[in-house]
Amino acid sequence: MKVKQKVNIRSIAAELNVSPITISRALNGHLSVKATTRKRILAKVQDMGYDFQSKSRTLHKKRLTNVALHCCEEKLHDDFNINFYMQLLYLCINRIKALGLTGHTIDLNTSSGKGIADLADCGSLILLTPLKAEFLLLIKKTYPNLKILSVFSNISGMPVVKPNEFEGGMISAKYIAEREHDHIAVFTDISEECFRERYGGFVSEMHYRRAESRIDLITFTNIDVSQTESDKLKKEVLDAYFKTHATDLPTVFFVPSCYATLYLFNYLKKHAYSIPEDFGIVGYDDMDFYKMIDTPITRAYFQIKELAVRIVDLLGDMLKNNEDLKVTMCIPTYFKDYGSVLAIKEM
């Protein structure tokens, strides 16, 4: 039986009739190797199935300095009004640079597969937006040593950095309960995990503080639809809600996202309602987008810069210590009262 030859630098050198040092220099990008020679060596390496990237110390060190940041195109560009993900990406890349690393933006959800192939040059991956389950499994199988960190989404066996979403809902409920409101409507998209957690925190705290309170849920979706289509859905569900509850409307709305808060405000204003005299509103996020309306909105929020710093610093510790952590790190939630909710006795 023919024994299969072990593939290494020496066996590749023998195949090409060159010295092992020439092979090593070519694989490490040494300038002394001619382009034609390097091309021939790389072709032979691929043909023989030699994983030179994991064997080369130089390439290994270089790969560790490259950080891939997954952010799907629709999140990055369709959210042009608020630019939340654009801001988060920018802040993460700046922090990565401060640590002496290099950030590379990538969309791994594309069907071409190019993004996944590009991970061969990276030592770590930050998931700023959700990643399709089948792609995550493929990445873990293809790059078992890749350090992966998730933002917002809880993924089993993977470190997560996120705002304390549950706390944000609780703080908002406490504020509303203290003003003795017992009929509240929550206007939200519950298809995303962060909104579900904010809603869950709100409901649990509201019922704890005012056991007989009533909470109406008005839902829409942002998943797989354009902003125009999503706004159309918002209008439809609000029209239906106000028609159905014309004689039994809430006194305050909790809206756990910035854009939906402003959409609701403009909807109410268009229908001749005043904030806070007719309805109170507690919104979410502390974005410049709020400057587009003429009434300040009380809101829960987290600091996006603090989130970016925690994300990158945790990844830096993982790389420095060569650890695969399984922790969830939550940054705190804050609250600003702008007077957009009156006490029941003042309405």
LOFIRO-998250 format. One record per atom (N, C-alpha, C): residue in three letters; x, y, z. Coordinates in pm, whole numbers, padded with zeros to 5 digits, always signed. Layout:
ALAXYZ
...
//
This chain:
MET+00084-00119+00000
MET+00000+00000+00000
MET+00088+00124+00000
LYS+00055+00219-00086
LYS+00133+00341-00098
LYS+00103+00434+00019
VAL+00210+00477+00088
VAL+00195+00566+00202
VAL+00180+00709+00153
LYS+00077+00778+00202
LYS+00052+00916+00162
LYS+00158+01008+00221
GLN+00224+01086+00133
GLN+00331+01174+00178
GLN+00275+01292+00258
LYS+00342+01323+00368
LYS+00303+01437+00449
LYS+00335+01566+00375
VAL+00238+01655+00370
VAL+00257+01781+00299
VAL+00314+01884+00395
ASN+00431+01935+00360
ASN+00493+02043+00437
ASN+00579+02126+00342
ILE+00651+02222+00398
ILE+00732+02310+00314
ILE+00837+02231+00237
ARG+00897+02133+00301
ARG+01001+02054+00233
ARG+00945+01974+00115
SER+00828+01913+00135
SER+00771+01834+00025
SER+00727+01922-00091
ILE+00679+02040-00060
ILE+00639+02135-00165
ILE+00763+02183-00240
ALA+00870+02210-00166
ALA+00996+02254-00228
ALA+01050+02147-00323
ALA+01038+02019-00279
ALA+01086+01908-00364
ALA+01004+01899-00492
GLU+00874+01921-00484
GLU+00786+01916-00601
GLU+00823+02024-00703
LEU+00864+02141-00652
LEU+00893+02255-00740
LEU+01042+02271-00771
ASN+01124+02186-00707
ASN+01269+02192-00726
ASN+01325+02329-00686
VAL+01279+02379-00572
VAL+01333+02502-00516
VAL+01367+02475-00369
SER+01432+02568-00303
SER+01471+02547-00164
SER+01353+02573-00070
PRO+01351+02506+00045
PRO+01245+02531+00144
PRO+01238+02678+00187
ILE+01353+02744+00194
ILE+01351+02885+00235
ILE+01279+02971+00132
THR+01287+02934+00003
THR+01213+03008-00102
THR+01063+02991-00084
ILE+01023+02869-00049
ILE+00881+02844-00023
ILE+00834+02929+00095
SER+00910+02928+00203
SER+00874+03003+00323
SER+00863+03152+00295
ARG+00963+03204+00222
ARG+00960+03347+00190
ARG+00841+03384+00102
ALA+00810+03299+00006
ALA+00698+03326-00085
ALA+00566+03329-00008
LEU+00549+03233+00083
LEU+00424+03225+00158
LEU+00408+03341+00257
ASN+00520+03399+00299
ASN+00515+03511+00393
ASN+00524+03647+00325
GLY+00517+03647+00189
GLY+00514+03772+00115
GLY+00646+03845+00109
HIS+00758+03773+00121
HIS+00890+03836+00116
HIS+00915+03897-00023
LEU+00965+04019-00024
LEU+00983+04092-00150
LEU+01093+04035-00237
SER+01180+03953-00180
SER+01291+03898-00259
SER+01245+03789-00355
VAL+01123+03739-00338
VAL+01071+03633-00426
VAL+00998+03697-00545
LYS+01034+03657-00664
LYS+00970+03711-00784
LYS+00821+03677-00786
ALA+00744+03765-00847
ALA+00598+03748-00853
ALA+00560+03618-00923
THR+00633+03586-01031
THR+00602+03463-01106
THR+00630+03339-01022
THR+00739+03344-00945
THR+00774+03231-00859
THR+00672+03214-00748
ARG+00634+03324-00689
ARG+00535+03319-00579
ARG+00401+03265-00630
LYS+00360+03308-00751
LYS+00235+03260-00809
LYS+00240+03109-00830
ARG+00356+03060-00877
ARG+00371+02917-00901
ARG+00368+02839-00769
ILE+00429+02894-00668
ILE+00431+02828-00537
ILE+00291+02824-00476
LEU+00218+02936-00483
LEU+00084+02940-00427
LEU-00010+02842-00497
ALA+00008+02829-00628
ALA-00074+02733-00703
ALA-00046+02590-00657
LYS+00081+02558-00635
LYS+00118+02423-00590
LYS+00069+02399-00447
VAL+00079+02500-00363
VAL+00033+02490-00225
VAL-00117+02457-00221
GLN-00192+02528-00305
GLN-00336+02504-00311
GLN-00365+02364-00365
ASP-00292+02324-00465
ASP-00311+02193-00528
ASP-00282+02080-00429
MET-00183+02101-00343
MET-00143+01996-00248
MET-00222+02005-00117
GLY-00307+02109-00104
GLY-00391+02122+00015
GLY-00316+02158+00142
TYR-00210+02239+00127
TYR-00130+02278+00242
TYR-00187+02405+00305
ASP-00226+02400+00432
ASP-00283+02516+00502
ASP-00168+02601+00557
PHE-00107+02677+00467
PHE+00009+02756+00508
PHE-00028+02871+00601
GLN-00152+02917+00594
GLN-00190+03031+00677
GLN-00188+02996+00825
SER-00227+02875+00859
SER-00224+02836+01000
SER-00085+02794+01044
LYS+00004+02758+00948
LYS+00139+02713+00981
LYS+00236+02831+00994
SER+00213+02936+00918
SER+00307+03048+00914
SER+00291+03137+01037
ARG+00399+03156+01111
ARG+00396+03242+01229
ARG+00371+03388+01189
THR+00435+03429+01078
THR+00418+03566+01033
THR+00273+03594+00996
LEU+00213+03503+00919
LEU+00074+03522+00878
LEU-00021+03509+00996
HIS+00015+03421+01090
HIS-00069+03405+01208
HIS-00075+03535+01288
LYS+00041+03597+01308
LYS+00045+03723+01382
LYS-00030+03833+01308
LYS-00013+03836+01176
LYS-00081+03937+01096
LYS-00232+03916+01100
ARG-00274+03788+01093
ARG-00417+03757+01094
ARG-00482+03800+01225
LEU-00410+03788+01335
LEU-00466+03826+01465
LEU-00493+03976+01475
THR-00425+04056+01393
THR-00447+04201+01397
THR-00566+04244+01313
ASN-00621+04153+01234
ASN-00735+04185+01148
ASN-00866+04141+01214
VAL-00955+04239+01233
VAL-01085+04214+01296
VAL-01196+04236+01193
ALA-01274+04134+01166
ALA-01389+04147+01075
ALA-01511+04192+01154
LEU-01585+04289+01099
LEU-01708+04337+01163
LEU-01825+04310+01069
HIS-01908+04213+01106
HIS-02023+04179+01023
HIS-02137+04278+01049
CYS-02179+04345+00943
CYS-02294+04436+00951
CYS-02367+04426+00818
CYS-02488+04370+00819
CYS-02559+04347+00694
CYS-02593+04480+00626
GLU-02594+04479+00495
GLU-02609+04600+00414
GLU-02735+04678+00447
GLU-02847+04606+00467
GLU-02973+04678+00491
GLU-02970+04754+00622
LYS-02900+04700+00723
LYS-02889+04772+00851
LYS-02797+04893+00836
LEU-02694+04877+00757
LEU-02592+04982+00744
LEU-02640+05098+00660
HIS-02717+05070+00555
HIS-02753+05176+00460
HIS-02901+05213+00460
ASP-02990+05119+00495
ASP-03132+05152+00493
ASP-03174+05238+00611
ASP-03088+05240+00715
ASP-03122+05316+00835
ASP-03060+05456+00826
PHE-03078+05519+00704
PHE-03011+05646+00674
PHE-03059+05761+00763
ASN-03181+05753+00814
ASN-03233+05862+00898
ASN-03164+05867+01034
ILE-03145+05751+01094
ILE-03090+05745+01228
ILE-02940+05714+01227
ASN-02899+05630+01132
ASN-02759+05592+01119
ASN-02701+05528+01245
PHE-02783+05451+01316
PHE-02734+05388+01439
PHE-02619+05293+01410
TYR-02638+05203+01315
TYR-02534+05104+01286
TYR-02411+05168+01222
MET-02430+05273+01145
MET-02316+05345+01090
MET-02233+05406+01202
GLN-02299+05464+01302
GLN-02228+05521+01416
GLN-02157+05414+01497
LEU-02227+05302+01524
LEU-02167+05195+01602
LEU-02045+05137+01531
LEU-02057+05116+01400
LEU-01946+05063+01322
LEU-01826+05158+01327
TYR-01852+05287+01308
TYR-01746+05388+01309
TYR-01674+05390+01445
LEU-01751+05386+01553
LEU-01692+05390+01687
LEU-01612+05263+01717
CYS-01662+05148+01671
CYS-01589+05022+01690
CYS-01457+05023+01615
ILE-01459+05068+01490
ILE-01336+05071+01410
ILE-01234+05165+01471
ASN-01279+05279+01523
ASN-01187+05371+01590
ASN-01123+05308+01713
ARG-01205+05236+01790
ARG-01152+05170+01910
ARG-01056+05057+01872
ILE-01089+04986+01766
ILE-01002+04878+01717
ILE-00867+04935+01676
LYS-00869+05048+01608
LYS-00746+05115+01566
LYS-00663+05158+01686
ALA-00730+05207+01792
ALA-00659+05251+01913
ALA-00587+05135+01981
LEU-00635+05012+01959
LEU-00571+04894+02017
LEU-00462+04837+01927
GLY-00434+04907+01816
GLY-00331+04860+01723
GLY-00377+04752+01629
LEU-00508+04738+01614
LEU-00566+04638+01524
LEU-00628+04707+01403
THR-00675+04629+01308
THR-00737+04683+01186
THR-00875+04623+01168
GLY-00975+04709+01153
GLY-01112+04663+01134
GLY-01151+04654+00988
HIS-01226+04553+00952
HIS-01271+04532+00814
HIS-01422+04505+00814
THR-01499+04591+00748
THR-01644+04572+00741
THR-01678+04464+00640
ILE-01775+04380+00675
ILE-01809+04266+00590
ILE-01956+04230+00611
ASP-02022+04184+00505
ASP-02159+04134+00516
ASP-02157+03985+00488
LEU-02168+03905+00592
LEU-02157+03760+00579
LEU-02288+03694+00538
ASN-02396+03770+00533
ASN-02526+03712+00496
ASN-02547+03706+00345
THR-02453+03758+00267
THR-02467+03755+00122
THR-02451+03612+00072
SER-02523+03578-00032
SER-02523+03441-00083
SER-02397+03405-00159
SER-02316+03504-00198
SER-02198+03477-00280
SER-02092+03397-00204
GLY-02090+03411-00072
GLY-01992+03338+00008
GLY-01856+03405+00014
LYS-01839+03516-00058
LYS-01709+03584-00059
LYS-01671+03632+00081
GLY-01770+03682+00154
GLY-01743+03733+00287
GLY-01684+03627+00377
ILE-01738+03506+00370
ILE-01688+03396+00453
ILE-01545+03361+00413
ALA-01515+03362+00285
ALA-01380+03333+00238
ALA-01281+03438+00288
ASP-01325+03563+00298
ASP-01238+03671+00343
ASP-01196+03655+00489
LEU-01270+03576+00566
LEU-01236+03555+00706
LEU-01104+03480+00724
ALA-01053+03421+00616
ALA-00925+03349+00624
ALA-00812+03442+00666
ASP-00828+03572+00640
ASP-00724+03669+00673
ASP-00749+03739+00807
CYS-00850+03693+00882
CYS-00886+03758+01008
CYS-00873+03663+01126
GLY-00840+03720+01241
GLY-00827+03640+01361
GLY-00948+03646+01450
SER-01039+03741+01421
SER-01157+03757+01505
SER-01272+03816+01426
LEU-01391+03802+01482
LEU-01513+03845+01414
LEU-01610+03904+01516
ILE-01660+04025+01488
ILE-01762+04087+01570
ILE-01893+04088+01491
LEU-01998+04031+01547
LEU-02129+04027+01482
LEU-02211+04146+01530
LEU-02209+04255+01455
LEU-02285+04373+01493
LEU-02434+04356+01464
THR-02466+04273+01364
THR-02605+04245+01329
THR-02623+04093+01320
PRO-02748+04045+01323
PRO-02771+03900+01321
PRO-02710+03831+01200
LEU-02661+03710+01222
LEU-02602+03629+01116
LEU-02687+03504+01096
LYS-02711+03468+00971
LYS-02789+03349+00942
LYS-02726+03226+01007
ALA-02810+03142+01066
ALA-02761+03027+01143
ALA-02673+02935+01059
GLU-02711+02912+00932
GLU-02633+02821+00849
GLU-02493+02876+00819
PHE-02482+03009+00808
PHE-02352+03071+00783
PHE-02265+03066+00909
LEU-02327+03083+01025
LEU-02251+03076+01149
LEU-02193+02937+01169
LEU-02272+02834+01141
LEU-02222+02696+01152
LEU-02107+02672+01056
LEU-02118+02724+00933
LEU-02013+02707+00833
LEU-01885+02778+00877
ILE-01899+02897+00932
ILE-01782+02974+00977
ILE-01711+02901+01090
LYS-01788+02851+01187
LYS-01728+02779+01299
LYS-01654+02654+01252
LYS-01711+02587+01153
LYS-01649+02465+01101
LYS-01523+02497+01021
THR-01530+02604+00941
THR-01418+02641+00854
THR-01304+02706+00931
TYR-01338+02787+01031
TYR-01237+02861+01107
TYR-01254+02832+01257
PRO-01217+02714+01302
PRO-01240+02676+01443
PRO-01166+02764+01544
ASN-01058+02831+01502
ASN-00980+02914+01595
ASN-01020+03061+01591
LEU-01120+03095+01510
LEU-01164+03233+01498
LEU-01235+03277+01627
LYS-01193+03391+01682
LYS-01259+03446+01800
LYS-01383+03522+01755
ILE-01501+03483+01805
ILE-01626+03545+01761
ILE-01697+03606+01880
LEU-01745+03728+01863
LEU-01818+03800+01967
LEU-01946+03855+01907
SER-02057+03837+01978
SER-02187+03883+01929
SER-02231+04009+02002
VAL-02299+04098+01928
VAL-02355+04219+01987
VAL-02507+04209+01977
PHE-02577+04236+02084
PHE-02722+04233+02093
PHE-02779+04091+02100
SER-02745+04004+02004
SER-02809+03872+01997
SER-02742+03771+02088
ASN-02823+03698+02165
ASN-02772+03591+02250
ASN-02750+03466+02167
ILE-02624+03422+02156
ILE-02591+03302+02082
ILE-02522+03205+02177
SER-02572+03084+02185
SER-02521+02985+02280
SER-02371+02962+02261
GLY-02298+02965+02372
GLY-02156+02936+02368
GLY-02069+03048+02317
MET-02123+03167+02306
MET-02049+03279+02249
MET-02061+03402+02338
PRO-01952+03478+02357
PRO-01961+03601+02437
PRO-02051+03704+02370
VAL-02127+03776+02452
VAL-02223+03875+02402
VAL-02202+04006+02477
VAL-02203+04117+02404
VAL-02203+04249+02466
VAL-02330+04319+02420
LYS-02406+04372+02513
LYS-02535+04430+02478
LYS-02577+04531+02585
PRO-02668+04621+02551
PRO-02727+04707+02654
PRO-02818+04621+02743
ASN-02845+04669+02862
ASN-02939+04599+02950
ASN-03080+04637+02907
GLU-03130+04566+02806
GLU-03258+04600+02745
GLU-03375+04582+02843
PHE-03369+04476+02921
PHE-03475+04449+03018
PHE-03485+04565+03117
GLU-03369+04613+03161
GLU-03365+04725+03255
GLU-03426+04851+03194
GLY-03400+04873+03063
GLY-03457+04990+02996
GLY-03609+04990+03000
GLY-03669+04872+02980
GLY-03814+04861+02988
GLY-03864+04882+03130
MET-03788+04831+03227
MET-03828+04845+03368
MET-03824+04992+03413
ILE-03718+05062+03375
ILE-03706+05203+03413
ILE-03823+05284+03356
SER-03858+05254+03232
SER-03967+05325+03166
SER-04100+05298+03236
ALA-04122+05172+03274
ALA-04247+05136+03344
ALA-04254+05203+03481
LYS-04144+05206+03552
LYS-04141+05270+03685
LYS-04181+05417+03674
TYR-04127+05484+03573
TYR-04156+05626+03550
TYR-04306+05648+03524
ILE-04364+05562+03440
ILE-04506+05574+03406
ILE-04594+05539+03525
ALA-04555+05435+03599
ALA-04634+05393+03716
ALA-04637+05502+03823
GLU-04525+05570+03840
GLU-04518+05677+03939
GLU-04613+05791+03906
ARG-04653+05802+03780
ARG-04749+05905+03738
ARG-04891+05850+03732
GLU-04907+05730+03787
GLU-05038+05666+03811
GLU-05117+05637+03684
HIS-05048+05602+03579
HIS-05115+05559+03455
HIS-05147+05410+03466
ASP-05269+05374+03428
ASP-05311+05233+03434
ASP-05348+05175+03299
HIS-05353+05256+03197
HIS-05382+05206+03063
HIS-05273+05256+02969
ILE-05188+05164+02924
ILE-05071+05197+02843
ILE-05076+05117+02713
ALA-05030+05177+02605
ALA-05013+05104+02479
ALA-04864+05099+02448
VAL-04817+04982+02407
VAL-04678+04966+02365
VAL-04678+04949+02213
PHE-04608+05039+02146
PHE-04601+05040+01999
PHE-04462+04994+01958
THR-04452+04871+01904
THR-04319+04816+01879
THR-04317+04704+01777
ASP-04198+04678+01728
ASP-04168+04560+01648
ASP-04113+04456+01744
ILE-04177+04340+01756
ILE-04128+04239+01850
ILE-04056+04125+01779
SER-04024+04145+01651
SER-03952+04040+01577
SER-03803+04040+01611
GLU-03753+04151+01670
GLU-03613+04158+01709
GLU-03599+04140+01860
GLU-03493+04070+01897
GLU-03473+04031+02037
GLU-03467+04151+02132
CYS-03398+04258+02091
CYS-03382+04372+02182
CYS-03517+04437+02215
PHE-03607+04445+02117
PHE-03738+04504+02142
PHE-03824+04414+02230
ARG-03810+04283+02212
ARG-03885+04189+02297
ARG-03839+04201+02442
GLU-03709+04218+02463
GLU-03656+04230+02599
GLU-03702+04361+02664
ARG-03703+04469+02588
ARG-03751+04596+02642
ARG-03899+04586+02680
TYR-03974+04522+02592
TYR-04117+04502+02618
TYR-04137+04413+02742
GLY-04059+04306+02752
GLY-04070+04216+02865
GLY-04039+04285+02997
GLY-03934+04366+02999
GLY-03900+04441+03119
GLY-04009+04539+03157
PHE-04068+04602+03056
PHE-04174+04700+03081
PHE-04297+04633+03142
VAL-04341+04525+03083
VAL-04462+04457+03130
VAL-04445+04404+03273
SER-04331+04341+03299
SER-04310+04283+03433
SER-04307+04391+03540
GLU-04239+04503+03514
GLU-04230+04609+03614
GLU-04362+04682+03629
MET-04434+04702+03519
MET-04562+04772+03525
MET-04663+04694+03608
HIS-04669+04564+03586
HIS-04763+04481+03661
HIS-04719+04466+03807
TYR-04590+04474+03832
TYR-04542+04469+03970
TYR-04585+04594+04046
ARG-04574+04710+03982
ARG-04603+04837+04049
ARG-04752+04871+04048
ARG-04821+04833+03940
ARG-04964+04860+03931
ARG-05031+04735+03874
ALA-05066+04644+03966
ALA-05111+04510+03928
ALA-05231+04510+03836
GLU-05318+04611+03846
GLU-05439+04615+03765
GLU-05421+04690+03633
SER-05298+04730+03605
SER-05276+04809+03481
SER-05302+04725+03357
ARG-05345+04794+03254
ARG-05375+04730+03126
ARG-05272+04775+03023
ILE-05215+04679+02951
ILE-05112+04710+02851
ILE-05156+04655+02716
ASP-05180+04744+02621
ASP-05217+04704+02485
ASP-05089+04697+02400
LEU-05076+04592+02323
LEU-04959+04575+02236
LEU-04998+04603+02092
ILE-04933+04702+02031
ILE-04955+04738+01891
ILE-04827+04704+01816
THR-04832+04604+01730
THR-04709+04555+01667
THR-04705+04579+01517
PHE-04583+04590+01468
PHE-04555+04600+01325
PHE-04422+04526+01303
THR-04373+04523+01181
THR-04246+04454+01157
THR-04154+04538+01070
ASN-04023+04523+01097
ASN-03921+04586+01013
ASN-03842+04481+00936
ILE-03873+04353+00957
ILE-03796+04244+00899
ILE-03834+04222+00753
ASP-03731+04221+00666
ASP-03748+04189+00524
ASP-03844+04283+00451
VAL-03855+04406+00498
VAL-03936+04505+00427
VAL-03858+04636+00422
SER-03890+04718+00322
SER-03824+04848+00310
SER-03881+04943+00415
GLN-03814+05058+00433
GLN-03863+05156+00530
GLN-04001+05205+00491
THR-04024+05224+00360
THR-04155+05270+00313
THR-04263+05169+00347
GLU-04234+05041+00323
GLU-04332+04936+00353
GLU-04356+04925+00503
SER-04248+04940+00582
SER-04262+04935+00727
SER-04348+05050+00778
ASP-04329+05168+00722
ASP-04410+05284+00762
ASP-04557+05264+00726
LYS-04580+05199+00614
LYS-04717+05170+00573
LYS-04783+05076+00674
LEU-04707+04977+00720
LEU-04758+04884+00821
LEU-04786+04956+00952
LYS-04698+05048+00988
LYS-04719+05125+01111
LYS-04852+05202+01104
LYS-04874+05266+00991
LYS-04997+05344+00973
LYS-05120+05253+00982
GLU-05112+05137+00918
GLU-05226+05046+00916
GLU-05261+04998+01057
VAL-05160+04959+01136
VAL-05190+04906+01269
VAL-05238+05018+01363
LEU-05185+05140+01345
LEU-05230+05251+01428
LEU-05373+05293+01391
ASP-05402+05296+01261
ASP-05538+05327+01217
ASP-05637+05226+01275
ALA-05601+05099+01267
ALA-05689+04993+01318
ALA-05707+05004+01469
TYR-05599+05034+01539
TYR-05605+05044+01685
TYR-05694+05160+01728
PHE-05675+05277+01668
PHE-05753+05394+01709
PHE-05901+05379+01670
LYS-05927+05306+01564
LYS-06065+05282+01524
LYS-06132+05186+01623
THR-06061+05080+01659
THR-06116+04979+01748
THR-06132+05031+01892
HIS-06039+05117+01934
HIS-06038+05165+02073
HIS-06078+05313+02082
ALA-06160+05358+01992
ALA-06196+05501+01985
ALA-06250+05555+02117
THR-06323+05473+02190
THR-06381+05520+02318
THR-06304+05466+02440
ASP-06192+05401+02414
ASP-06117+05340+02524
ASP-05967+05347+02494
LEU-05918+05469+02480
LEU-05778+05489+02442
LEU-05687+05495+02565
PRO-05560+05459+02548
PRO-05465+05467+02660
PRO-05431+05612+02692
THR-05365+05632+02804
THR-05323+05768+02841
THR-05175+05791+02810
VAL-05101+05683+02783
VAL-04958+05697+02756
VAL-04911+05582+02666
PHE-04811+05612+02585
PHE-04750+05512+02496
PHE-04605+05489+02540
PHE-04564+05362+02538
PHE-04422+05328+02551
PHE-04376+05276+02416
VAL-04270+05337+02360
VAL-04222+05299+02227
VAL-04073+05269+02236
PRO-04033+05142+02237
PRO-03894+05105+02263
PRO-03799+05114+02144
SER-03819+05212+02056
SER-03720+05240+01950
SER-03736+05385+01906
CYS-03625+05443+01863
CYS-03623+05585+01829
CYS-03713+05618+01709
TYR-03693+05547+01600
TYR-03767+05579+01478
TYR-03918+05562+01499
ALA-03957+05453+01566
ALA-04100+05429+01591
ALA-04158+05536+01682
THR-04077+05587+01776
THR-04122+05695+01864
THR-04158+05819+01782
LEU-04070+05855+01691
LEU-04094+05974+01609
LEU-04208+05952+01511
TYR-04220+05829+01461
TYR-04332+05800+01372
TYR-04464+05817+01447
LEU-04472+05764+01567
LEU-04594+05775+01647
LEU-04624+05922+01680
PHE-04522+05997+01717
PHE-04541+06139+01750
PHE-04603+06213+01631
ASN-04548+06192+01512
ASN-04599+06260+01393
ASN-04738+06212+01356
TYR-04766+06084+01380
TYR-04900+06029+01354
TYR-05001+06098+01444
LEU-04971+06108+01573
LEU-05062+06171+01668
LEU-05081+06319+01636
LYS-04973+06385+01600
LYS-04981+06527+01566
LYS-05069+06549+01443
LYS-05055+06461+01345
LYS-05135+06470+01223
LYS-05284+06454+01253
HIS-05316+06378+01357
HIS-05455+06355+01395
HIS-05501+06451+01506
ALA-05427+06560+01521
ALA-05465+06672+01610
ALA-05457+06639+01759
TYR-05373+06540+01793
TYR-05349+06512+01935
TYR-05225+06587+01981
SER-05224+06627+02108
SER-05111+06699+02165
SER-05036+06613+02266
ILE-04904+06631+02267
ILE-04817+06563+02363
ILE-04762+06669+02458
PRO-04781+06658+02589
PRO-04832+06544+02665
PRO-04978+06557+02710
GLU-05048+06660+02662
GLU-05183+06687+02714
GLU-05281+06575+02684
ASP-05278+06521+02560
ASP-05372+06415+02524
ASP-05315+06275+02550
PHE-05189+06258+02517
PHE-05119+06131+02541
PHE-04978+06161+02588
GLY-04929+06077+02678
GLY-04788+06082+02714
GLY-04710+05986+02624
ILE-04581+06011+02605
ILE-04494+05920+02528
ILE-04362+05903+02602
VAL-04322+05778+02619
VAL-04186+05745+02662
VAL-04121+05670+02546
GLY-04013+05727+02495
GLY-03945+05667+02381
GLY-03817+05595+02421
TYR-03731+05575+02322
TYR-03607+05502+02347
TYR-03495+05559+02260
ASP-03371+05541+02307
ASP-03250+05586+02240
ASP-03230+05737+02257
ASP-03105+05778+02245
ASP-03071+05919+02262
ASP-03003+05968+02134
MET-03080+05970+02025
MET-03026+06001+01892
MET-03059+06144+01852
ASP-02975+06200+01765
ASP-02999+06335+01712
ASP-03129+06343+01633
PHE-03181+06227+01594
PHE-03305+06220+01516
PHE-03421+06288+01590
TYR-03413+06290+01723
TYR-03519+06353+01803
TYR-03529+06504+01778
LYS-03421+06562+01724
LYS-03421+06705+01698
LYS-03514+06742+01583
MET-03565+06640+01512
MET-03652+06665+01398
MET-03796+06699+01440
ILE-03827+06685+01569
ILE-03962+06719+01615
ILE-03953+06834+01716
ASP-04066+06900+01738
ASP-04066+07022+01819
ASP-04099+07000+01966
THR-04117+06875+02007
THR-04148+06843+02146
THR-04047+06742+02200
PRO-03973+06777+02304
PRO-03877+06682+02362
PRO-03950+06558+02417
ILE-03893+06442+02393
ILE-03956+06316+02436
ILE-03874+06250+02547
THR-03940+06219+02657
THR-03878+06143+02765
THR-03836+06006+02712
ARG-03717+05960+02752
ARG-03672+05834+02692
ARG-03567+05761+02775
ALA-03567+05629+02757
ALA-03460+05543+02809
ALA-03356+05530+02699
TYR-03231+05509+02737
TYR-03127+05499+02634
TYR-03001+05436+02692
PHE-02914+05392+02602
PHE-02780+05351+02640
PHE-02683+05435+02559
GLN-02559+05442+02603
GLN-02459+05523+02535
GLN-02388+05438+02430
ILE-02403+05476+02305
ILE-02349+05397+02194
ILE-02196+05388+02199
LYS-02132+05496+02244
LYS-01985+05494+02255
LYS-01941+05395+02361
GLU-02013+05392+02472
GLU-01981+05296+02579
GLU-01997+05153+02528
LEU-02099+05129+02448
LEU-02120+04996+02389
LEU-02002+04957+02300
ALA-01958+05049+02213
ALA-01847+05020+02122
ALA-01719+04989+02198
VAL-01691+05066+02302
VAL-01570+05044+02382
VAL-01573+04907+02449
ARG-01687+04871+02508
ARG-01697+04741+02575
ARG-01681+04626+02477
ILE-01739+04641+02358
ILE-01729+04536+02255
ILE-01583+04509+02220
VAL-01513+04615+02183
VAL-01376+04600+02133
VAL-01280+04562+02245
ASP-01298+04618+02364
ASP-01207+04585+02474
ASP-01221+04439+02517
LEU-01345+04387+02515
LEU-01363+04245+02547
LEU-01295+04157+02443
LEU-01310+04193+02316
LEU-01244+04118+02211
LEU-01092+04126+02226
GLY-01042+04245+02260
GLY-00898+04261+02280
GLY-00846+04169+02390
ASP-00922+04155+02499
ASP-00883+04064+02607
ASP-00884+03919+02560
MET-00982+03883+02478
MET-00989+03746+02425
MET-00867+03714+02340
LEU-00826+03810+02257
LEU-00710+03789+02170
LEU-00581+03785+02252
LYS-00569+03877+02347
LYS-00448+03886+02428
LYS-00425+03760+02510
ASN-00534+03708+02567
ASN-00523+03590+02654
ASN-00554+03459+02583
ASN-00586+03469+02453
ASN-00623+03352+02373
ASN-00732+03271+02441
GLU-00840+03344+02480
GLU-00951+03282+02551
GLU-01077+03279+02464
ASP-01155+03175+02482
ASP-01288+03167+02422
ASP-01390+03182+02535
LEU-01430+03305+02561
LEU-01519+03334+02673
LEU-01664+03299+02639
LYS-01741+03271+02743
LYS-01884+03245+02727
LYS-01959+03331+02828
VAL-01950+03461+02808
VAL-02009+03555+02903
VAL-02104+03650+02830
THR-02195+03707+02907
THR-02281+03814+02856
THR-02251+03939+02937
MET-02206+04043+02869
MET-02171+04168+02935
MET-02276+04273+02898
CYS-02341+04329+02999
CYS-02444+04430+02975
CYS-02394+04568+03017
ILE-02415+04667+02931
ILE-02385+04804+02969
ILE-02511+04866+03028
PRO-02497+04966+03114
PRO-02615+05021+03183
PRO-02708+05100+03092
THR-02831+05114+03137
THR-02932+05194+03069
THR-02957+05320+03150
TYR-02980+05431+03081
TYR-03002+05560+03146
TYR-03141+05612+03110
PHE-03179+05724+03170
PHE-03314+05777+03148
PHE-03311+05929+03153
LYS-03383+05993+03061
LYS-03395+06138+03057
LYS-03543+06176+03059
ASP-03579+06262+03153
ASP-03717+06308+03166
ASP-03730+06445+03100
TYR-03802+06450+02988
TYR-03824+06577+02918
TYR-03966+06628+02934
GLY-04043+06565+03025
GLY-04178+06614+03052
GLY-04283+06574+02950
SER-04259+06466+02875
SER-04358+06425+02774
SER-04464+06331+02830
VAL-04464+06312+02962
VAL-04569+06234+03029
VAL-04616+06312+03152
LEU-04743+06346+03154
LEU-04800+06413+03270
LEU-04854+06310+03369
ALA-04866+06351+03495
ALA-04935+06266+03592
ALA-05083+06263+03556
ILE-05149+06152+03585
ILE-05292+06138+03552
ILE-05374+06258+03601
LYS-05347+06303+03719
LYS-05426+06413+03777
LYS-05407+06545+03704
GLU-05301+06553+03620
GLU-05274+06677+03545
GLU-05332+06674+03403
MET-05385+06558+03363
MET-05436+06545+03226
MET-05584+06581+03218
//
